[in-house]
Amino acid sequence: MGGLAFSSSVNPPHIPRMPPAVYRYVAAACSAVLRELFVYVATPIEGPGKTDHGDVDVLVALERRVVFPRAGVDSKPKTPIELMEEIKHRLRTKHALVHWTGTSANLAIPWPSDMEDCTMAPSSAAEVNVPSGEAADPKPKYVQVDIRICTSADQLFWALYKHAHGDLWNLLGSIIRPFGLTIDEEALWVRIPEIEKLDRKKAKVCLSRDPVEILHFLGMQVEGFWSKPFASVEALYDYATTCRLFWIQDLPSDDEAIAPSKEVNNSGVIGGEEGRKRLKSNDRRRMKGREVYRRWVEEFIPALRAQGKFVHKAGPGTTIEEMRAVVRDEAFSRFFVRPEYEHRLREWRLQRDSEQMKALLKKQVPDTLEPQKRSCLIGALKKIIMEHDTSYGVDTSSFRDADGFYDMEVVGQFIQGNLTGLGEIAWANQQKRAREAMRLKACGCQIPGGLCHA
């Protein structure tokens, strides 16, 4: 949250940005305390070139007393709410914003009183303690500590990967997104283009939760990724450009822009003023709050284009639709998700096909019919065409192809040729059922199956 989680609170605590020494001191202190409760405690690798910090992010997983039970000590797992209360107590929290699940929280703890001059950092975690006092400062300072309780070690490791190096995945996400790839707090996904416009969640097929496999797939170096922050923002940018899907879109000149016959190369990042115009809403928010991302769009990408670096010319196979297909097939080969992808797409197409058939039935039956008769006829058509009801004496085998999709032309012809006859049969059947129901009600018989022995 960058230290701003409490900014909208009534009488928010004073949370100034931390110099690096204070950040390291508090991170080490909190980690030392939390290791008494959890097996895994970690903070993501910092972004490069930071002269101050807004908050301290701490990830924890696996209760120590549950993983390593001791005789006479209760080893029953606590709920996230109970664990967060224990965390708040141990960190001497003064203000807290806890998510309703209890798995994450923004905590405000006292600024370390012995770090006012910010000149020294602790040499080891064993030498520090969470600060206990607020001194005599009339306006006490606090440090924002963001806690996340992970459900497993794997989830914690993934979070460390996803949030390593600050804005790195904001950059990489913007690079891979046009090629149908998405990375979030769970995994790397490939999106199904036919589905994503209508249902983003169903459009995602999981590729991998393995950080090393993902870096290899993107053609990026693994060595050094986990060891330390990048030396500078420029070094972070340079690393992002090693992604094999990174190139810069070749913007047409004024003359080329008005030539309708020229193929448009709509793959690659844009940057600059034109890039700003095409940003999604999430990216526009990042431009305002994330300086590293803003400089990437406004300065770094235009500079590369001016130097002619990473710019690909338009040509066969360079439209984003074609490139998405290439990347998708590469993902199939590496992660073996083709069966799931094709099954998901087929099920979605069948669902859409069914919805379109329902709409066709209603459209084909004239709305000039008396409402009850029209409803009765539509119901009969649904049974025959969509439920394979043969009680009307209709052969339903020609309504679908071998893959289970409706032949709209055949169905349309059947409906138009049988509206009158089916309407009469359906209405007669409805009347018969109504008379039988009235007879059962009159004799007081409620026999399952509609049989009456009166």
C-alpha positions as CSV (number, residue, x, y, z in Angstrom):
1,M,0.0,0.0,0.0
2,G,3.0,2.3,0.0
3,G,2.3,3.4,3.6
4,L,-1.1,4.9,2.6
5,A,-3.5,2.2,4.0
6,F,-4.6,4.4,6.9
7,S,-4.8,7.7,4.9
8,S,-8.6,7.5,4.6
9,S,-9.1,6.7,8.3
10,V,-10.5,9.1,10.8
11,N,-7.5,10.6,12.7
12,P,-5.0,8.4,10.8
13,P,-1.7,7.6,12.5
14,H,1.3,9.6,11.3
15,I,3.2,7.2,9.0
16,P,6.2,9.0,7.3
17,R,8.3,7.2,4.7
18,M,11.2,5.3,6.1
19,P,14.9,5.7,5.3
20,P,16.5,2.4,4.2
21,A,18.1,1.9,7.6
22,V,14.7,2.1,9.4
23,Y,13.2,-0.2,6.8
24,R,15.9,-2.8,7.3
25,Y,15.7,-2.5,11.1
26,V,11.9,-2.9,11.3
27,A,11.9,-5.7,8.7
28,A,14.5,-7.6,10.7
29,A,12.7,-6.9,14.0
30,C,9.3,-8.1,12.8
31,S,10.8,-11.2,11.1
32,A,12.6,-12.2,14.3
33,V,9.4,-12.0,16.3
34,L,7.2,-13.7,13.8
35,R,9.6,-16.6,13.4
36,E,8.6,-17.6,16.9
37,L,5.1,-18.2,15.5
38,F,5.7,-19.4,11.9
39,V,8.1,-21.7,10.1
40,Y,8.3,-19.4,7.1
41,V,8.8,-15.7,7.4
42,A,10.0,-13.6,4.5
43,T,9.9,-10.2,2.8
44,P,10.0,-9.8,-1.0
45,I,13.2,-8.5,-2.6
46,E,13.1,-4.7,-2.7
47,G,12.8,-2.7,-5.9
48,P,16.0,-0.9,-7.1
49,G,17.1,2.6,-6.3
50,K,14.8,3.2,-3.4
51,T,15.8,6.1,-1.2
52,D,12.8,5.5,1.2
53,H,10.0,3.0,1.8
54,G,6.3,3.4,2.5
55,D,5.8,0.1,4.3
56,V,7.2,-3.3,5.2
57,D,5.7,-6.3,3.5
58,V,5.9,-9.6,5.5
59,L,4.7,-13.0,4.4
60,V,4.3,-15.9,6.9
61,A,3.2,-19.5,6.5
62,L,2.8,-22.6,8.7
63,E,2.3,-22.3,12.4
64,R,5.5,-23.5,14.1
65,R,3.7,-25.2,17.1
66,V,1.6,-27.2,14.6
67,V,4.4,-28.3,12.3
68,F,6.7,-29.1,15.3
69,P,4.3,-30.2,18.1
70,R,5.7,-30.6,21.6
71,A,4.4,-32.6,24.4
72,G,2.0,-30.7,26.6
73,V,1.6,-27.9,24.1
74,D,-1.7,-27.5,22.2
75,S,-1.0,-28.2,18.5
76,K,-4.5,-27.5,17.1
77,P,-4.3,-25.0,14.2
78,K,-5.6,-21.6,14.9
79,T,-7.9,-19.7,12.5
80,P,-6.4,-16.8,10.5
81,I,-8.4,-14.4,12.7
82,E,-6.8,-15.9,15.8
83,L,-3.3,-15.8,14.2
84,M,-3.7,-12.2,13.2
85,E,-4.7,-11.3,16.8
86,E,-1.5,-13.0,18.0
87,I,0.6,-11.2,15.4
88,K,-0.9,-7.8,16.4
89,H,-0.2,-8.5,20.0
90,R,3.4,-9.6,19.4
91,L,4.2,-6.7,17.1
92,R,2.7,-4.2,19.7
93,T,0.3,-2.9,17.0
94,K,-1.4,0.4,17.8
95,H,-3.6,0.6,14.7
96,A,-4.9,-2.2,12.4
97,L,-6.9,-2.7,9.3
98,V,-7.6,-6.4,9.0
99,H,-9.2,-8.1,6.0
100,W,-12.4,-9.9,6.9
101,T,-10.8,-13.3,6.3
102,G,-8.0,-12.5,8.7
103,T,-5.4,-13.6,6.1
104,S,-4.0,-10.1,5.5
105,A,-3.8,-6.9,7.5
106,N,-2.2,-3.4,7.5
107,L,-0.6,-2.8,10.9
108,A,0.8,0.4,12.3
109,I,3.5,-0.2,14.9
110,P,5.6,2.4,16.8
111,W,8.5,3.9,14.9
112,P,11.7,2.6,16.6
113,S,12.8,5.1,19.2
114,D,16.4,4.3,18.8
115,M,16.4,4.9,15.1
116,E,15.4,8.5,15.0
117,D,18.8,9.5,13.5
118,C,18.5,6.6,11.0
119,T,22.3,6.1,11.0
120,M,22.6,2.5,12.0
121,A,20.9,-0.8,11.1
122,P,21.1,-3.9,13.3
123,S,23.8,-6.3,12.4
124,S,21.6,-9.4,13.0
125,A,18.0,-10.2,13.7
126,A,18.9,-11.5,17.1
127,E,20.0,-8.1,18.2
128,V,16.7,-6.3,17.6
129,N,13.4,-6.1,19.3
130,V,10.1,-4.6,18.1
131,P,10.0,-1.1,19.5
132,S,8.0,-0.8,22.7
133,G,7.6,2.9,23.2
134,E,6.5,6.0,21.4
135,A,8.9,8.3,23.4
136,A,7.6,11.8,24.3
137,D,6.9,12.8,20.7
138,P,3.7,14.9,20.7
139,K,2.9,13.4,17.3
140,P,4.2,9.8,17.5
141,K,5.4,8.3,14.3
142,Y,4.4,4.8,13.1
143,V,5.6,2.2,10.6
144,Q,3.1,0.5,8.4
145,V,3.7,-3.3,8.3
146,D,1.6,-5.3,5.8
147,I,1.1,-8.9,6.9
148,R,-0.1,-11.8,4.8
149,I,-0.7,-15.2,6.2
150,C,-0.2,-17.8,3.4
151,T,-1.9,-21.1,3.4
152,S,1.2,-23.0,2.4
153,A,4.9,-22.7,1.7
154,D,4.2,-22.9,-2.0
155,Q,1.8,-19.9,-1.8
156,L,4.4,-17.9,0.2
157,F,7.2,-18.7,-2.4
158,W,4.9,-17.7,-5.2
159,A,4.1,-14.4,-3.5
160,L,7.8,-13.8,-3.0
161,Y,8.3,-14.4,-6.7
162,K,5.4,-12.3,-7.9
163,H,6.4,-9.3,-5.7
164,A,10.1,-9.5,-6.1
165,H,12.0,-6.4,-7.3
166,G,9.1,-4.0,-6.8
167,D,7.6,-3.1,-10.2
168,L,9.2,-5.9,-12.2
169,W,6.0,-7.7,-12.8
170,N,4.1,-4.6,-13.6
171,L,6.5,-4.3,-16.5
172,L,6.5,-7.9,-17.5
173,G,2.7,-8.1,-17.1
174,S,2.3,-5.3,-19.7
175,I,4.7,-7.1,-22.0
176,I,3.1,-10.6,-22.0
177,R,-0.6,-9.5,-21.6
178,P,-1.1,-8.8,-25.4
179,F,0.1,-12.3,-26.2
180,G,-2.7,-13.9,-24.2
181,L,-0.7,-14.5,-21.0
182,T,-1.6,-13.3,-17.5
183,I,0.2,-13.6,-14.2
184,D,-1.6,-12.9,-10.9
185,E,-1.4,-13.9,-7.2
186,E,-1.8,-17.6,-8.1
187,A,-0.1,-18.6,-11.3
188,L,0.8,-17.9,-14.9
189,W,-2.3,-18.3,-17.2
190,V,-3.0,-18.4,-20.9
191,R,-6.3,-16.7,-21.9
192,I,-8.8,-18.1,-24.4
193,P,-9.6,-15.2,-26.8
194,E,-13.1,-16.4,-27.7
195,I,-14.1,-16.4,-24.0
196,E,-12.2,-13.5,-22.4
197,K,-14.4,-10.7,-23.6
198,L,-17.4,-12.2,-21.9
199,D,-16.0,-14.1,-19.0
200,R,-12.4,-13.3,-17.9
201,K,-12.3,-15.9,-15.2
202,K,-13.4,-18.8,-17.4
203,A,-11.0,-17.7,-20.1
204,K,-8.0,-18.5,-18.0
205,V,-6.2,-21.8,-18.2
206,C,-3.4,-22.4,-15.7
207,L,0.1,-22.9,-17.2
208,S,2.4,-23.1,-14.1
209,R,3.0,-22.1,-10.5
210,D,6.7,-22.8,-10.8
211,P,8.7,-19.5,-10.9
212,V,11.7,-21.1,-12.5
213,E,9.7,-22.8,-15.2
214,I,7.9,-19.5,-16.0
215,L,11.2,-17.5,-16.3
216,H,12.5,-20.2,-18.6
217,F,9.4,-20.0,-20.7
218,L,9.8,-16.3,-21.0
219,G,13.4,-16.7,-22.0
220,M,14.7,-14.9,-18.9
221,Q,17.7,-15.5,-16.7
222,V,17.0,-17.3,-13.4
223,E,20.5,-16.8,-11.9
224,G,20.6,-13.8,-9.7
225,F,16.8,-13.3,-9.6
226,W,16.5,-14.4,-6.0
227,S,19.8,-13.0,-4.6
228,K,19.5,-9.2,-4.3
229,P,17.8,-6.1,-5.7
230,F,18.9,-4.8,-9.1
231,A,21.6,-2.2,-8.8
232,S,19.4,0.5,-10.5
233,V,16.1,1.1,-12.1
234,E,17.9,1.0,-15.5
235,A,19.2,-2.5,-14.7
236,L,15.6,-3.6,-13.9
237,Y,14.5,-2.2,-17.2
238,D,17.3,-4.0,-19.0
239,Y,16.3,-7.3,-17.4
240,A,12.7,-6.8,-18.4
241,T,13.8,-6.4,-22.0
242,T,15.3,-9.9,-22.0
243,C,11.8,-11.4,-22.0
244,R,11.6,-13.1,-25.4
245,L,8.2,-11.5,-26.0
246,F,9.5,-8.0,-25.6
247,W,9.6,-5.8,-28.6
248,I,8.5,-2.3,-29.5
249,Q,5.6,-1.8,-31.8
250,D,6.5,-0.2,-35.1
251,L,4.3,2.8,-35.2
252,P,3.4,3.8,-38.8
253,S,4.4,7.2,-40.2
254,D,1.7,9.7,-41.1
255,D,1.7,8.5,-44.7
256,E,1.6,4.8,-43.7
257,A,-1.2,5.4,-41.2
258,I,-3.6,6.5,-44.0
259,A,-2.7,3.6,-46.3
260,P,-5.4,1.0,-45.8
261,S,-3.6,-1.7,-47.7
262,K,-0.6,-1.8,-45.4
263,E,-0.7,-4.5,-42.7
264,V,-0.8,-3.1,-39.2
265,N,1.7,-4.5,-36.7
266,N,-0.3,-4.4,-33.5
267,S,2.0,-6.5,-31.4
268,G,4.7,-5.1,-29.0
269,V,4.7,-2.4,-26.4
270,I,4.2,1.2,-27.5
271,G,5.2,3.7,-24.8
272,G,5.3,7.5,-25.2
273,E,2.2,9.6,-25.8
274,E,0.6,7.1,-28.1
275,G,1.2,4.4,-25.4
276,R,-0.5,6.5,-22.8
277,K,-3.6,6.8,-24.9
278,R,-4.0,3.0,-25.2
279,L,-3.4,2.2,-21.5
280,K,-6.0,0.1,-19.7
281,S,-7.5,1.6,-16.5
282,N,-5.2,-0.4,-14.2
283,D,-2.2,0.8,-16.1
284,R,-3.4,4.4,-15.9
285,R,-3.6,4.0,-12.1
286,R,0.0,2.6,-12.1
287,M,1.2,5.6,-14.1
288,K,0.0,7.9,-11.2
289,G,1.3,5.8,-8.3
290,R,4.3,3.9,-9.6
291,E,7.2,6.0,-10.7
292,V,9.2,3.1,-12.1
293,Y,6.3,2.1,-14.3
294,R,5.6,5.7,-15.4
295,R,9.3,6.1,-16.5
296,W,9.1,2.8,-18.3
297,V,6.2,4.1,-20.4
298,E,7.2,7.7,-20.8
299,E,11.0,7.6,-21.0
300,F,12.5,4.1,-21.5
301,I,10.4,2.7,-24.3
302,P,10.5,6.0,-26.4
303,A,14.3,6.1,-25.9
304,L,14.6,2.5,-27.2
305,R,12.4,3.3,-30.2
306,A,14.5,6.4,-31.0
307,Q,17.6,4.2,-31.0
308,G,15.9,1.6,-33.2
309,K,16.3,-1.1,-30.6
310,F,13.8,-4.0,-30.3
311,V,11.6,-2.5,-33.0
312,H,10.0,-5.2,-35.3
313,K,8.7,-4.2,-38.7
314,A,5.2,-5.2,-39.8
315,G,5.0,-8.4,-41.9
316,P,3.4,-11.9,-42.0
317,G,2.9,-13.4,-38.6
318,T,3.3,-10.2,-36.7
319,T,-0.3,-9.3,-35.9
320,I,-1.2,-9.8,-32.3
321,E,-3.8,-12.5,-33.2
322,E,-1.1,-14.5,-35.1
323,M,1.4,-14.1,-32.3
324,R,-1.1,-15.1,-29.6
325,A,-1.6,-18.3,-31.5
326,V,2.1,-19.0,-31.7
327,V,2.6,-18.3,-28.0
328,R,-0.4,-20.5,-27.1
329,D,1.0,-23.4,-29.1
330,E,4.4,-22.9,-27.4
331,A,2.6,-23.0,-24.0
332,F,0.9,-26.2,-25.1
333,S,4.2,-27.8,-25.8
334,R,5.9,-26.8,-22.6
335,F,3.1,-27.1,-20.1
336,F,0.9,-29.8,-21.6
337,V,-2.4,-27.9,-21.2
338,R,-3.9,-28.4,-24.7
339,P,-6.5,-30.9,-23.5
340,E,-7.8,-28.6,-20.8
341,Y,-7.7,-25.6,-23.1
342,E,-9.7,-27.3,-25.8
343,H,-12.1,-28.9,-23.4
344,R,-12.8,-25.5,-21.8
345,L,-13.3,-23.8,-25.2
346,R,-15.6,-26.6,-26.4
347,E,-17.7,-26.5,-23.3
348,W,-18.0,-22.7,-23.6
349,R,-19.0,-23.0,-27.2
350,L,-21.6,-25.6,-26.5
351,Q,-23.0,-23.3,-23.8
352,R,-23.1,-20.4,-26.1
353,D,-24.6,-22.6,-28.8
354,S,-27.4,-23.6,-26.4
355,E,-28.1,-20.0,-25.4
356,Q,-28.3,-19.0,-29.1
357,M,-30.7,-21.9,-29.7
358,K,-33.0,-20.7,-26.9
359,A,-33.0,-17.2,-28.4
360,L,-33.7,-18.7,-31.9
361,L,-36.7,-20.6,-30.6
362,K,-38.3,-17.5,-29.1
363,K,-37.6,-15.5,-32.2
364,Q,-39.1,-18.1,-34.6
365,V,-42.4,-18.4,-32.6
366,P,-44.6,-15.4,-33.5
367,D,-45.4,-13.1,-30.6
368,T,-48.8,-12.6,-32.1
369,L,-49.9,-15.9,-30.6
370,E,-52.0,-15.9,-27.5
371,P,-49.4,-15.8,-24.6
372,Q,-50.3,-19.1,-23.0
373,K,-50.3,-21.0,-26.4
374,R,-47.0,-19.3,-27.4
375,S,-45.4,-20.3,-24.1
376,C,-46.7,-23.9,-24.5
377,L,-45.3,-24.1,-28.1
378,I,-41.9,-22.8,-27.1
379,G,-41.7,-25.3,-24.3
380,A,-42.6,-28.2,-26.7
381,L,-39.9,-27.0,-29.1
382,K,-37.3,-26.9,-26.3
383,K,-38.1,-30.5,-25.3
384,I,-37.9,-31.7,-28.9
385,I,-34.8,-29.8,-30.1
386,M,-32.8,-29.4,-26.9
387,E,-33.9,-32.3,-24.7
388,H,-34.3,-35.0,-27.5
389,D,-37.9,-35.7,-26.4
390,T,-39.3,-38.2,-29.0
391,S,-42.8,-38.4,-27.5
392,Y,-44.0,-36.0,-30.3
393,G,-42.9,-38.4,-32.9
394,V,-40.1,-36.3,-34.2
395,D,-36.6,-37.6,-35.3
396,T,-34.2,-35.3,-33.5
397,S,-30.9,-36.8,-34.9
398,S,-30.5,-34.1,-37.6
399,F,-30.6,-31.1,-35.2
400,R,-26.9,-31.4,-34.1
401,D,-23.7,-32.2,-35.8
402,A,-21.1,-34.8,-34.8
403,D,-19.5,-32.4,-32.3
404,G,-22.8,-31.6,-30.6
405,F,-23.5,-28.2,-32.1
406,Y,-26.8,-27.2,-33.5
407,D,-27.4,-26.9,-37.2
408,M,-29.3,-23.6,-37.1
409,E,-30.5,-23.9,-40.7
410,V,-32.0,-27.4,-40.1
411,V,-33.6,-26.3,-36.8
412,G,-35.0,-23.1,-38.4
413,Q,-36.6,-25.1,-41.3
414,F,-38.1,-27.6,-38.9
415,I,-39.6,-24.9,-36.7
416,Q,-41.1,-23.0,-39.7
417,G,-42.5,-26.2,-41.2
418,N,-44.1,-27.5,-38.0
419,L,-45.3,-24.4,-36.1
420,T,-49.0,-25.0,-36.6
421,G,-49.1,-28.7,-36.1
422,L,-46.8,-28.8,-33.0
423,G,-48.7,-25.8,-31.6
424,E,-52.0,-27.8,-31.7
425,I,-50.4,-30.9,-30.3
426,A,-48.7,-29.0,-27.5
427,W,-51.8,-27.1,-26.5
428,A,-53.9,-30.3,-26.6
429,N,-51.4,-32.0,-24.3
430,Q,-51.4,-29.0,-22.0
431,Q,-55.2,-29.0,-21.8
432,K,-55.2,-32.8,-21.0
433,R,-52.7,-32.3,-18.2
434,A,-54.8,-29.4,-16.8
435,R,-58.0,-31.5,-16.8
436,E,-56.2,-34.4,-15.1
437,A,-54.8,-32.1,-12.4
438,M,-58.3,-30.7,-11.8
439,R,-59.8,-34.2,-11.5
440,L,-57.1,-35.2,-9.0
441,K,-57.7,-32.1,-7.0
442,A,-61.5,-32.7,-7.0
443,C,-61.2,-36.3,-5.7
444,G,-58.5,-35.4,-3.2
445,C,-56.0,-37.8,-4.7
446,Q,-52.3,-36.8,-4.6
447,I,-50.8,-40.0,-6.0
448,P,-47.2,-39.8,-7.2
449,G,-47.1,-40.1,-11.0
450,G,-50.5,-38.6,-11.4
451,L,-52.5,-41.9,-11.0
452,C,-55.9,-41.9,-9.3
453,H,-57.7,-45.0,-8.2
454,A,-60.9,-43.3,-7.2
